[in-house]
């Protein structure tokens, strides 16, 4: 296992699988992500407007480079239905070097 160097995993929740697909496709087409995994059926519980709330959502797990996070935040905000979409980046501290190199290549290739 090799330490990561600038890669992140970004978590985004979406209101539906359809919205998840739209967000994933946007990020992939613009080469802001090397891979987006969609986990349907996530139940989120949260505070919203002073009350406890819950929602059935899809979770996007976005594999990308840290340098692209500001652009990802802006793209997600443009296509997302939520007023305040969740976009949280977590650093990759270690992993398969082949995979991490692939992630870097795919996010620096430029739009297809």
Jmol script that loads the backbone (N, CA, C; Angstrom):
load data "model"
ATOM      1  N   UNK A   1       0.848  -1.166   0.000  1.00  0.00           N
ATOM      2  CA  UNK A   1       0.000   0.000   0.000  1.00  0.00           C
ATOM      3  C   UNK A   1       0.895   1.231   0.000  1.00  0.00           C
ATOM      4  N   UNK A   2       0.504   2.206  -0.813  1.00  0.00           N
ATOM      5  CA  UNK A   2       1.269   3.432  -0.971  1.00  0.00           C
ATOM      6  C   UNK A   2       0.456   4.601  -0.436  1.00  0.00           C
ATOM      7  N   UNK A   3       1.152   5.605   0.113  1.00  0.00           N
ATOM      8  CA  UNK A   3       0.422   6.765   0.605  1.00  0.00           C
ATOM      9  C   UNK A   3      -0.128   7.584  -0.554  1.00  0.00           C
ATOM     10  N   UNK A   4      -1.285   8.204  -0.323  1.00  0.00           N
ATOM     11  CA  UNK A   4      -1.903   9.059  -1.334  1.00  0.00           C
ATOM     12  C   UNK A   4      -1.155  10.378  -1.419  1.00  0.00           C
ATOM     13  N   UNK A   5      -1.282  11.037  -2.545  1.00  0.00           N
ATOM     14  CA  UNK A   5      -0.629  12.339  -2.691  1.00  0.00           C
ATOM     15  C   UNK A   5      -1.552  13.272  -3.459  1.00  0.00           C
ATOM     16  N   UNK A   6      -2.540  13.802  -2.758  1.00  0.00           N
ATOM     17  CA  UNK A   6      -3.432  14.762  -3.368  1.00  0.00           C
ATOM     18  C   UNK A   6      -4.743  14.205  -3.876  1.00  0.00           C
ATOM     19  N   UNK A   7      -5.014  12.929  -3.624  1.00  0.00           N
ATOM     20  CA  UNK A   7      -6.293  12.370  -4.025  1.00  0.00           C
ATOM     21  C   UNK A   7      -7.283  12.492  -2.871  1.00  0.00           C
ATOM     22  N   UNK A   8      -8.567  12.599  -3.235  1.00  0.00           N
ATOM     23  CA  UNK A   8      -9.625  12.678  -2.232  1.00  0.00           C
ATOM     24  C   UNK A   8     -10.809  11.832  -2.661  1.00  0.00           C
ATOM     25  N   UNK A   9     -11.643  11.514  -1.693  1.00  0.00           N
ATOM     26  CA  UNK A   9     -12.949  10.922  -1.940  1.00  0.00           C
ATOM     27  C   UNK A   9     -13.950  11.992  -1.517  1.00  0.00           C
ATOM     28  N   UNK A  10     -14.867  12.319  -2.415  1.00  0.00           N
ATOM     29  CA  UNK A  10     -15.873  13.342  -2.137  1.00  0.00           C
ATOM     30  C   UNK A  10     -17.221  12.649  -1.973  1.00  0.00           C
ATOM     31  N   UNK A  11     -17.912  12.982  -0.901  1.00  0.00           N
ATOM     32  CA  UNK A  11     -19.233  12.424  -0.637  1.00  0.00           C
ATOM     33  C   UNK A  11     -20.294  13.473  -0.957  1.00  0.00           C
ATOM     34  N   UNK A  12     -21.298  13.053  -1.713  1.00  0.00           N
ATOM     35  CA  UNK A  12     -22.422  13.923  -2.065  1.00  0.00           C
ATOM     36  C   UNK A  12     -23.684  13.085  -1.922  1.00  0.00           C
ATOM     37  N   UNK A  13     -24.695  13.618  -1.246  1.00  0.00           N
ATOM     38  CA  UNK A  13     -25.984  12.948  -1.215  1.00  0.00           C
ATOM     39  C   UNK A  13     -26.906  13.625  -2.225  1.00  0.00           C
ATOM     40  N   UNK A  14     -27.805  12.836  -2.807  1.00  0.00           N
ATOM     41  CA  UNK A  14     -28.736  13.348  -3.809  1.00  0.00           C
ATOM     42  C   UNK A  14     -30.133  12.813  -3.515  1.00  0.00           C
ATOM     43  N   UNK A  15     -31.123  13.508  -4.018  1.00  0.00           N
ATOM     44  CA  UNK A  15     -32.513  13.187  -3.696  1.00  0.00           C
ATOM     45  C   UNK A  15     -33.018  11.908  -4.358  1.00  0.00           C
ATOM     46  N   UNK A  16     -32.345  11.466  -5.435  1.00  0.00           N
ATOM     47  CA  UNK A  16     -32.819  10.290  -6.165  1.00  0.00           C
ATOM     48  C   UNK A  16     -31.678   9.685  -6.976  1.00  0.00           C
ATOM     49  N   UNK A  17     -31.930   8.474  -7.483  1.00  0.00           N
ATOM     50  CA  UNK A  17     -30.935   7.858  -8.360  1.00  0.00           C
ATOM     51  C   UNK A  17     -30.802   8.654  -9.662  1.00  0.00           C
ATOM     52  N   UNK A  18     -31.907   9.228 -10.118  1.00  0.00           N
ATOM     53  CA  UNK A  18     -31.864  10.040 -11.342  1.00  0.00           C
ATOM     54  C   UNK A  18     -30.961  11.260 -11.151  1.00  0.00           C
ATOM     55  N   UNK A  19     -31.126  11.953 -10.032  1.00  0.00           N
ATOM     56  CA  UNK A  19     -30.275  13.109  -9.756  1.00  0.00           C
ATOM     57  C   UNK A  19     -28.822  12.674  -9.586  1.00  0.00           C
ATOM     58  N   UNK A  20     -28.609  11.538  -8.920  1.00  0.00           N
ATOM     59  CA  UNK A  20     -27.246  11.009  -8.757  1.00  0.00           C
ATOM     60  C   UNK A  20     -26.593  10.776 -10.107  1.00  0.00           C
ATOM     61  N   UNK A  21     -27.351  10.192 -11.040  1.00  0.00           N
ATOM     62  CA  UNK A  21     -26.817   9.933 -12.376  1.00  0.00           C
ATOM     63  C   UNK A  21     -26.450  11.214 -13.096  1.00  0.00           C
ATOM     64  N   UNK A  22     -27.286  12.225 -12.961  1.00  0.00           N
ATOM     65  CA  UNK A  22     -27.016  13.517 -13.604  1.00  0.00           C
ATOM     66  C   UNK A  22     -25.733  14.141 -13.051  1.00  0.00           C
ATOM     67  N   UNK A  23     -25.585  14.111 -11.737  1.00  0.00           N
ATOM     68  CA  UNK A  23     -24.381  14.668 -11.108  1.00  0.00           C
ATOM     69  C   UNK A  23     -23.156  13.864 -11.523  1.00  0.00           C
ATOM     70  N   UNK A  24     -23.249  12.537 -11.453  1.00  0.00           N
ATOM     71  CA  UNK A  24     -22.121  11.668 -11.822  1.00  0.00           C
ATOM     72  C   UNK A  24     -21.699  11.911 -13.265  1.00  0.00           C
ATOM     73  N   UNK A  25     -22.668  11.925 -14.177  1.00  0.00           N
ATOM     74  CA  UNK A  25     -22.347  12.129 -15.594  1.00  0.00           C
ATOM     75  C   UNK A  25     -21.678  13.475 -15.831  1.00  0.00           C
ATOM     76  N   UNK A  26     -22.174  14.517 -15.175  1.00  0.00           N
ATOM     77  CA  UNK A  26     -21.583  15.853 -15.321  1.00  0.00           C
ATOM     78  C   UNK A  26     -20.125  15.843 -14.886  1.00  0.00           C
ATOM     79  N   UNK A  27     -19.845  15.255 -13.724  1.00  0.00           N
ATOM     80  CA  UNK A  27     -18.477  15.220 -13.204  1.00  0.00           C
ATOM     81  C   UNK A  27     -17.557  14.386 -14.093  1.00  0.00           C
ATOM     82  N   UNK A  28     -18.055  13.248 -14.564  1.00  0.00           N
ATOM     83  CA  UNK A  28     -17.232  12.371 -15.400  1.00  0.00           C
ATOM     84  C   UNK A  28     -16.982  12.981 -16.779  1.00  0.00           C
ATOM     85  N   UNK A  29     -18.023  13.540 -17.397  1.00  0.00           N
ATOM     86  CA  UNK A  29     -17.860  14.128 -18.725  1.00  0.00           C
ATOM     87  C   UNK A  29     -16.865  15.282 -18.722  1.00  0.00           C
ATOM     88  N   UNK A  30     -16.810  16.021 -17.610  1.00  0.00           N
ATOM     89  CA  UNK A  30     -15.889  17.147 -17.515  1.00  0.00           C
ATOM     90  C   UNK A  30     -14.548  16.761 -16.895  1.00  0.00           C
ATOM     91  N   UNK A  31     -14.342  15.460 -16.687  1.00  0.00           N
ATOM     92  CA  UNK A  31     -13.089  14.924 -16.129  1.00  0.00           C
ATOM     93  C   UNK A  31     -12.741  15.487 -14.753  1.00  0.00           C
ATOM     94  N   UNK A  32     -13.779  15.782 -13.975  1.00  0.00           N
ATOM     95  CA  UNK A  32     -13.563  16.234 -12.599  1.00  0.00           C
ATOM     96  C   UNK A  32     -13.466  15.041 -11.656  1.00  0.00           C
ATOM     97  N   UNK A  33     -13.852  13.861 -12.138  1.00  0.00           N
ATOM     98  CA  UNK A  33     -13.788  12.631 -11.354  1.00  0.00           C
ATOM     99  C   UNK A  33     -13.309  11.498 -12.238  1.00  0.00           C
ATOM    100  N   UNK A  34     -12.558  10.576 -11.654  1.00  0.00           N
ATOM    101  CA  UNK A  34     -12.134   9.380 -12.381  1.00  0.00           C
ATOM    102  C   UNK A  34     -13.212   8.303 -12.284  1.00  0.00           C
ATOM    103  N   UNK A  35     -13.959   8.313 -11.177  1.00  0.00           N
ATOM    104  CA  UNK A  35     -14.997   7.316 -10.934  1.00  0.00           C
ATOM    105  C   UNK A  35     -15.998   7.890  -9.955  1.00  0.00           C
ATOM    106  N   UNK A  36     -17.264   7.569 -10.173  1.00  0.00           N
ATOM    107  CA  UNK A  36     -18.312   7.934  -9.218  1.00  0.00           C
ATOM    108  C   UNK A  36     -19.129   6.675  -8.934  1.00  0.00           C
ATOM    109  N   UNK A  37     -19.136   6.260  -7.688  1.00  0.00           N
ATOM    110  CA  UNK A  37     -19.957   5.125  -7.268  1.00  0.00           C
ATOM    111  C   UNK A  37     -21.240   5.682  -6.662  1.00  0.00           C
ATOM    112  N   UNK A  38     -22.376   5.089  -7.035  1.00  0.00           N
ATOM    113  CA  UNK A  38     -23.669   5.531  -6.511  1.00  0.00           C
ATOM    114  C   UNK A  38     -24.234   4.428  -5.623  1.00  0.00           C
ATOM    115  N   UNK A  39     -24.530   4.791  -4.394  1.00  0.00           N
ATOM    116  CA  UNK A  39     -25.110   3.864  -3.429  1.00  0.00           C
ATOM    117  C   UNK A  39     -26.558   4.306  -3.191  1.00  0.00           C
ATOM    118  N   UNK A  40     -27.531   3.589  -3.769  1.00  0.00           N
ATOM    119  CA  UNK A  40     -28.928   3.979  -3.584  1.00  0.00           C
ATOM    120  C   UNK A  40     -29.452   3.556  -2.216  1.00  0.00           C
ATOM    121  N   UNK A  41     -30.556   4.176  -1.812  1.00  0.00           N
ATOM    122  CA  UNK A  41     -31.257   3.733  -0.610  1.00  0.00           C
ATOM    123  C   UNK A  41     -30.637   4.128   0.709  1.00  0.00           C
ATOM    124  N   UNK A  42     -29.831   5.183   0.726  1.00  0.00           N
ATOM    125  CA  UNK A  42     -29.247   5.664   1.975  1.00  0.00           C
ATOM    126  C   UNK A  42     -30.318   6.462   2.716  1.00  0.00           C
ATOM    127  N   UNK A  43     -30.436   6.250   4.009  1.00  0.00           N
ATOM    128  CA  UNK A  43     -31.361   7.042   4.813  1.00  0.00           C
ATOM    129  C   UNK A  43     -30.529   8.013   5.633  1.00  0.00           C
ATOM    130  N   UNK A  44     -30.768   9.292   5.413  1.00  0.00           N
ATOM    131  CA  UNK A  44     -30.044  10.340   6.133  1.00  0.00           C
ATOM    132  C   UNK A  44     -30.963  10.979   7.165  1.00  0.00           C
ATOM    133  N   UNK A  45     -30.423  11.210   8.344  1.00  0.00           N
ATOM    134  CA  UNK A  45     -31.136  11.927   9.405  1.00  0.00           C
ATOM    135  C   UNK A  45     -30.308  13.158   9.720  1.00  0.00           C
ATOM    136  N   UNK A  46     -30.962  14.313   9.846  1.00  0.00           N
ATOM    137  CA  UNK A  46     -30.223  15.568   9.924  1.00  0.00           C
ATOM    138  C   UNK A  46     -31.085  16.679  10.512  1.00  0.00           C
ATOM    139  N   UNK A  47     -30.420  17.738  10.902  1.00  0.00           N
ATOM    140  CA  UNK A  47     -31.096  18.958  11.309  1.00  0.00           C
ATOM    141  C   UNK A  47     -31.319  19.805  10.065  1.00  0.00           C
ATOM    142  N   UNK A  48     -32.541  20.324   9.891  1.00  0.00           N
ATOM    143  CA  UNK A  48     -32.825  21.244   8.788  1.00  0.00           C
ATOM    144  C   UNK A  48     -33.863  22.251   9.258  1.00  0.00           C
ATOM    145  N   UNK A  49     -33.517  23.517   9.164  1.00  0.00           N
ATOM    146  CA  UNK A  49     -34.382  24.621   9.547  1.00  0.00           C
ATOM    147  C   UNK A  49     -34.930  24.449  10.958  1.00  0.00           C
ATOM    148  N   UNK A  50     -34.025  24.077  11.879  1.00  0.00           N
ATOM    149  CA  UNK A  50     -34.373  23.993  13.291  1.00  0.00           C
ATOM    150  C   UNK A  50     -35.108  22.743  13.726  1.00  0.00           C
ATOM    151  N   UNK A  51     -35.312  21.780  12.802  1.00  0.00           N
ATOM    152  CA  UNK A  51     -36.032  20.556  13.154  1.00  0.00           C
ATOM    153  C   UNK A  51     -35.255  19.329  12.684  1.00  0.00           C
ATOM    154  N   UNK A  52     -35.446  18.225  13.409  1.00  0.00           N
ATOM    155  CA  UNK A  52     -34.891  16.960  12.946  1.00  0.00           C
ATOM    156  C   UNK A  52     -35.687  16.498  11.736  1.00  0.00           C
ATOM    157  N   UNK A  53     -34.993  16.009  10.735  1.00  0.00           N
ATOM    158  CA  UNK A  53     -35.632  15.574   9.496  1.00  0.00           C
ATOM    159  C   UNK A  53     -34.932  14.305   9.024  1.00  0.00           C
ATOM    160  N   UNK A  54     -35.489  13.687   8.010  1.00  0.00           N
ATOM    161  CA  UNK A  54     -34.846  12.525   7.403  1.00  0.00           C
ATOM    162  C   UNK A  54     -35.234  12.472   5.942  1.00  0.00           C
ATOM    163  N   UNK A  55     -34.405  11.778   5.159  1.00  0.00           N
ATOM    164  CA  UNK A  55     -34.676  11.639   3.730  1.00  0.00           C
ATOM    165  C   UNK A  55     -34.048  10.355   3.227  1.00  0.00           C
ATOM    166  N   UNK A  56     -34.702   9.749   2.258  1.00  0.00           N
ATOM    167  CA  UNK A  56     -34.142   8.603   1.550  1.00  0.00           C
ATOM    168  C   UNK A  56     -33.379   9.188   0.378  1.00  0.00           C
ATOM    169  N   UNK A  57     -32.087   8.896   0.285  1.00  0.00           N
ATOM    170  CA  UNK A  57     -31.219   9.522  -0.695  1.00  0.00           C
ATOM    171  C   UNK A  57     -30.328   8.488  -1.377  1.00  0.00           C
ATOM    172  N   UNK A  58     -29.591   8.966  -2.353  1.00  0.00           N
ATOM    173  CA  UNK A  58     -28.498   8.193  -2.945  1.00  0.00           C
ATOM    174  C   UNK A  58     -27.207   8.879  -2.527  1.00  0.00           C
ATOM    175  N   UNK A  59     -26.186   8.087  -2.288  1.00  0.00           N
ATOM    176  CA  UNK A  59     -24.879   8.617  -1.902  1.00  0.00           C
ATOM    177  C   UNK A  59     -23.918   8.446  -3.068  1.00  0.00           C
ATOM    178  N   UNK A  60     -23.289   9.535  -3.473  1.00  0.00           N
ATOM    179  CA  UNK A  60     -22.245   9.473  -4.493  1.00  0.00           C
ATOM    180  C   UNK A  60     -20.893   9.440  -3.796  1.00  0.00           C
ATOM    181  N   UNK A  61     -20.047   8.519  -4.207  1.00  0.00           N
ATOM    182  CA  UNK A  61     -18.679   8.423  -3.712  1.00  0.00           C
ATOM    183  C   UNK A  61     -17.800   8.754  -4.911  1.00  0.00           C
ATOM    184  N   UNK A  62     -17.198   9.933  -4.882  1.00  0.00           N
ATOM    185  CA  UNK A  62     -16.487  10.492  -6.025  1.00  0.00           C
ATOM    186  C   UNK A  62     -14.982  10.399  -5.776  1.00  0.00           C
ATOM    187  N   UNK A  63     -14.278   9.747  -6.712  1.00  0.00           N
ATOM    188  CA  UNK A  63     -12.832   9.617  -6.590  1.00  0.00           C
ATOM    189  C   UNK A  63     -12.183  10.650  -7.511  1.00  0.00           C
ATOM    190  N   UNK A  64     -11.342  11.523  -6.919  1.00  0.00           N
ATOM    191  CA  UNK A  64     -10.786  12.635  -7.675  1.00  0.00           C
ATOM    192  C   UNK A  64      -9.515  13.165  -7.018  1.00  0.00           C
ATOM    193  N   UNK A  65      -9.030  14.296  -7.538  1.00  0.00           N
ATOM    194  CA  UNK A  65      -7.864  14.978  -6.970  1.00  0.00           C
ATOM    195  C   UNK A  65      -8.324  16.162  -6.127  1.00  0.00           C
ATOM    196  N   UNK A  66      -7.594  16.433  -5.052  1.00  0.00           N
ATOM    197  CA  UNK A  66      -7.950  17.533  -4.145  1.00  0.00           C
ATOM    198  C   UNK A  66      -8.042  18.864  -4.881  1.00  0.00           C
ATOM    199  N   UNK A  67      -7.190  19.068  -5.857  1.00  0.00           N
ATOM    200  CA  UNK A  67      -7.168  20.333  -6.592  1.00  0.00           C
ATOM    201  C   UNK A  67      -8.483  20.605  -7.324  1.00  0.00           C
ATOM    202  N   UNK A  68      -9.268  19.572  -7.587  1.00  0.00           N
ATOM    203  CA  UNK A  68     -10.522  19.722  -8.329  1.00  0.00           C
ATOM    204  C   UNK A  68     -11.742  19.953  -7.436  1.00  0.00           C
ATOM    205  N   UNK A  69     -11.578  19.877  -6.132  1.00  0.00           N
ATOM    206  CA  UNK A  69     -12.724  19.996  -5.224  1.00  0.00           C
ATOM    207  C   UNK A  69     -13.479  21.319  -5.389  1.00  0.00           C
ATOM    208  N   UNK A  70     -12.827  22.471  -5.493  1.00  0.00           N
ATOM    209  CA  UNK A  70     -13.604  23.704  -5.677  1.00  0.00           C
ATOM    210  C   UNK A  70     -14.486  23.674  -6.938  1.00  0.00           C
ATOM    211  N   UNK A  71     -13.977  23.109  -8.020  1.00  0.00           N
ATOM    212  CA  UNK A  71     -14.768  23.002  -9.249  1.00  0.00           C
ATOM    213  C   UNK A  71     -15.918  22.014  -9.069  1.00  0.00           C
ATOM    214  N   UNK A  72     -15.676  20.932  -8.337  1.00  0.00           N
ATOM    215  CA  UNK A  72     -16.721  19.943  -8.069  1.00  0.00           C
ATOM    216  C   UNK A  72     -17.844  20.577  -7.246  1.00  0.00           C
ATOM    217  N   UNK A  73     -17.483  21.348  -6.236  1.00  0.00           N
ATOM    218  CA  UNK A  73     -18.493  22.016  -5.413  1.00  0.00           C
ATOM    219  C   UNK A  73     -19.376  22.894  -6.298  1.00  0.00           C
ATOM    220  N   UNK A  74     -18.770  23.677  -7.169  1.00  0.00           N
ATOM    221  CA  UNK A  74     -19.554  24.576  -8.032  1.00  0.00           C
ATOM    222  C   UNK A  74     -20.444  23.804  -9.004  1.00  0.00           C
ATOM    223  N   UNK A  75     -19.911  22.737  -9.612  1.00  0.00           N
ATOM    224  CA  UNK A  75     -20.719  21.934 -10.533  1.00  0.00           C
ATOM    225  C   UNK A  75     -21.895  21.276  -9.822  1.00  0.00           C
ATOM    226  N   UNK A  76     -21.641  20.715  -8.650  1.00  0.00           N
ATOM    227  CA  UNK A  76     -22.713  20.068  -7.894  1.00  0.00           C
ATOM    228  C   UNK A  76     -23.793  21.095  -7.543  1.00  0.00           C
ATOM    229  N   UNK A  77     -23.392  22.271  -7.099  1.00  0.00           N
ATOM    230  CA  UNK A  77     -24.364  23.301  -6.736  1.00  0.00           C
ATOM    231  C   UNK A  77     -25.222  23.713  -7.938  1.00  0.00           C
ATOM    232  N   UNK A  78     -24.657  23.681  -9.124  1.00  0.00           N
ATOM    233  CA  UNK A  78     -25.405  24.069 -10.327  1.00  0.00           C
ATOM    234  C   UNK A  78     -26.466  23.041 -10.715  1.00  0.00           C
ATOM    235  N   UNK A  79     -26.172  21.751 -10.554  1.00  0.00           N
ATOM    236  CA  UNK A  79     -27.099  20.717 -11.030  1.00  0.00           C
ATOM    237  C   UNK A  79     -27.941  20.071  -9.925  1.00  0.00           C
ATOM    238  N   UNK A  80     -27.644  20.363  -8.670  1.00  0.00           N
ATOM    239  CA  UNK A  80     -28.313  19.719  -7.540  1.00  0.00           C
ATOM    240  C   UNK A  80     -29.637  20.400  -7.222  1.00  0.00           C
ATOM    241  N   UNK A  81     -30.604  19.632  -6.753  1.00  0.00           N
ATOM    242  CA  UNK A  81     -31.911  20.187  -6.398  1.00  0.00           C
ATOM    243  C   UNK A  81     -31.951  20.786  -4.989  1.00  0.00           C
ATOM    244  N   UNK A  82     -30.984  20.434  -4.138  1.00  0.00           N
ATOM    245  CA  UNK A  82     -31.003  20.927  -2.758  1.00  0.00           C
ATOM    246  C   UNK A  82     -30.496  22.363  -2.679  1.00  0.00           C
ATOM    247  N   UNK A  83     -31.028  23.118  -1.719  1.00  0.00           N
ATOM    248  CA  UNK A  83     -30.571  24.472  -1.444  1.00  0.00           C
ATOM    249  C   UNK A  83     -29.130  24.449  -0.944  1.00  0.00           C
ATOM    250  N   UNK A  84     -28.827  23.479  -0.078  1.00  0.00           N
ATOM    251  CA  UNK A  84     -27.497  23.345   0.512  1.00  0.00           C
ATOM    252  C   UNK A  84     -27.025  21.905   0.317  1.00  0.00           C
ATOM    253  N   UNK A  85     -26.513  21.568  -0.878  1.00  0.00           N
ATOM    254  CA  UNK A  85     -26.087  20.181  -1.103  1.00  0.00           C
ATOM    255  C   UNK A  85     -24.844  19.821  -0.285  1.00  0.00           C
ATOM    256  N   UNK A  86     -24.830  18.583   0.157  1.00  0.00           N
ATOM    257  CA  UNK A  86     -23.656  18.067   0.861  1.00  0.00           C
ATOM    258  C   UNK A  86     -22.551  17.787  -0.162  1.00  0.00           C
ATOM    259  N   UNK A  87     -21.387  18.375   0.077  1.00  0.00           N
ATOM    260  CA  UNK A  87     -20.181  18.071  -0.704  1.00  0.00           C
ATOM    261  C   UNK A  87     -19.042  18.084   0.305  1.00  0.00           C
ATOM    262  N   UNK A  88     -18.560  16.897   0.674  1.00  0.00           N
ATOM    263  CA  UNK A  88     -17.540  16.758   1.708  1.00  0.00           C
ATOM    264  C   UNK A  88     -16.380  15.952   1.143  1.00  0.00           C
ATOM    265  N   UNK A  89     -15.182  16.524   1.180  1.00  0.00           N
ATOM    266  CA  UNK A  89     -13.991  15.834   0.665  1.00  0.00           C
ATOM    267  C   UNK A  89     -13.175  15.247   1.815  1.00  0.00           C
ATOM    268  N   UNK A  90     -12.787  13.978   1.645  1.00  0.00           N
ATOM    269  CA  UNK A  90     -11.960  13.277   2.627  1.00  0.00           C
ATOM    270  C   UNK A  90     -10.641  12.899   1.966  1.00  0.00           C
ATOM    271  N   UNK A  91      -9.514  13.123   2.623  1.00  0.00           N
ATOM    272  CA  UNK A  91      -8.235  12.795   2.004  1.00  0.00           C
ATOM    273  C   UNK A  91      -8.012  11.294   1.882  1.00  0.00           C
ATOM    274  N   UNK A  92      -7.351  10.893   0.821  1.00  0.00           N
ATOM    275  CA  UNK A  92      -6.915   9.509   0.665  1.00  0.00           C
ATOM    276  C   UNK A  92      -5.532   9.440   1.308  1.00  0.00           C
ATOM    277  N   UNK A  93      -5.403   8.657   2.351  1.00  0.00           N
ATOM    278  CA  UNK A  93      -4.126   8.581   3.056  1.00  0.00           C
ATOM    279  C   UNK A  93      -3.244   7.455   2.542  1.00  0.00           C
ATOM    280  N   UNK A  94      -3.847   6.446   1.903  1.00  0.00           N
ATOM    281  CA  UNK A  94      -3.076   5.340   1.363  1.00  0.00           C
ATOM    282  C   UNK A  94      -3.959   4.533   0.419  1.00  0.00           C
ATOM    283  N   UNK A  95      -3.317   3.743  -0.434  1.00  0.00           N
ATOM    284  CA  UNK A  95      -4.088   2.907  -1.345  1.00  0.00           C
ATOM    285  C   UNK A  95      -3.204   2.221  -2.364  1.00  0.00           C
ATOM    286  N   UNK A  96      -3.838   1.569  -3.311  1.00  0.00           N
ATOM    287  CA  UNK A  96      -3.158   0.874  -4.397  1.00  0.00           C
ATOM    288  C   UNK A  96      -2.546   1.916  -5.332  1.00  0.00           C
ATOM    289  N   UNK A  97      -1.242   1.955  -5.449  1.00  0.00           N
ATOM    290  CA  UNK A  97      -0.555   2.954  -6.266  1.00  0.00           C
ATOM    291  C   UNK A  97      -1.063   2.926  -7.703  1.00  0.00           C
ATOM    292  N   UNK A  98      -1.301   1.746  -8.271  1.00  0.00           N
ATOM    293  CA  UNK A  98      -1.813   1.666  -9.639  1.00  0.00           C
ATOM    294  C   UNK A  98      -3.150   2.405  -9.763  1.00  0.00           C
ATOM    295  N   UNK A  99      -4.015   2.212  -8.787  1.00  0.00           N
ATOM    296  CA  UNK A  99      -5.313   2.879  -8.808  1.00  0.00           C
ATOM    297  C   UNK A  99      -5.162   4.394  -8.643  1.00  0.00           C
ATOM    298  N   UNK A 100      -4.310   4.811  -7.717  1.00  0.00           N
ATOM    299  CA  UNK A 100      -4.111   6.244  -7.485  1.00  0.00           C
ATOM    300  C   UNK A 100      -3.509   6.927  -8.714  1.00  0.00           C
ATOM    301  N   UNK A 101      -2.583   6.240  -9.393  1.00  0.00           N
ATOM    302  CA  UNK A 101      -2.013   6.787 -10.637  1.00  0.00           C
ATOM    303  C   UNK A 101      -3.083   6.895 -11.718  1.00  0.00           C
ATOM    304  N   UNK A 102      -3.945   5.870 -11.816  1.00  0.00           N
ATOM    305  CA  UNK A 102      -5.043   5.901 -12.785  1.00  0.00           C
ATOM    306  C   UNK A 102      -5.968   7.075 -12.501  1.00  0.00           C
ATOM    307  N   UNK A 103      -6.306   7.286 -11.233  1.00  0.00           N
ATOM    308  CA  UNK A 103      -7.165   8.399 -10.833  1.00  0.00           C
ATOM    309  C   UNK A 103      -6.568   9.720 -11.304  1.00  0.00           C
ATOM    310  N   UNK A 104      -5.278   9.911 -11.075  1.00  0.00           N
ATOM    311  CA  UNK A 104      -4.600  11.143 -11.516  1.00  0.00           C
ATOM    312  C   UNK A 104      -4.664  11.301 -13.030  1.00  0.00           C
ATOM    313  N   UNK A 105      -4.387  10.226 -13.761  1.00  0.00           N
ATOM    314  CA  UNK A 105      -4.399  10.293 -15.239  1.00  0.00           C
ATOM    315  C   UNK A 105      -5.781  10.667 -15.766  1.00  0.00           C
ATOM    316  N   UNK A 106      -6.810  10.036 -15.217  1.00  0.00           N
ATOM    317  CA  UNK A 106      -8.161  10.258 -15.744  1.00  0.00           C
ATOM    318  C   UNK A 106      -8.704  11.645 -15.441  1.00  0.00           C
ATOM    319  N   UNK A 107      -8.201  12.282 -14.404  1.00  0.00           N
ATOM    320  CA  UNK A 107      -8.695  13.618 -14.053  1.00  0.00           C
ATOM    321  C   UNK A 107      -7.804  14.722 -14.591  1.00  0.00           C
ATOM    322  N   UNK A 108      -6.762  14.354 -15.317  1.00  0.00           N
ATOM    323  CA  UNK A 108      -5.920  15.374 -15.958  1.00  0.00           C
ATOM    324  C   UNK A 108      -5.994  15.255 -17.463  1.00  0.00           C
ATOM    325  N   UNK A 109      -6.802  14.333 -17.963  1.00  0.00           N
ATOM    326  CA  UNK A 109      -6.891  14.103 -19.414  1.00  0.00           C
ATOM    327  C   UNK A 109      -7.648  15.214 -20.139  1.00  0.00           C
ATOM    328  N   UNK A 110      -8.404  16.020 -19.401  1.00  0.00           N
ATOM    329  CA  UNK A 110      -9.201  17.066 -20.034  1.00  0.00           C
ATOM    330  C   UNK A 110     -10.527  16.515 -20.503  1.00  0.00           C
ATOM    331  N   UNK A 111     -11.492  17.404 -20.776  1.00  0.00           N
ATOM    332  CA  UNK A 111     -12.816  16.937 -21.214  1.00  0.00           C
ATOM    333  C   UNK A 111     -12.713  16.104 -22.495  1.00  0.00           C
ATOM    334  N   UNK A 112     -13.549  15.059 -22.537  1.00  0.00           N
ATOM    335  CA  UNK A 112     -13.529  14.194 -23.723  1.00  0.00           C
ATOM    336  C   UNK A 112     -14.410  14.726 -24.818  1.00  0.00           C
TER     337      UNK A 112
END
end "model"
wireframe off; spacefill off
backbone 0.3
color backbone group
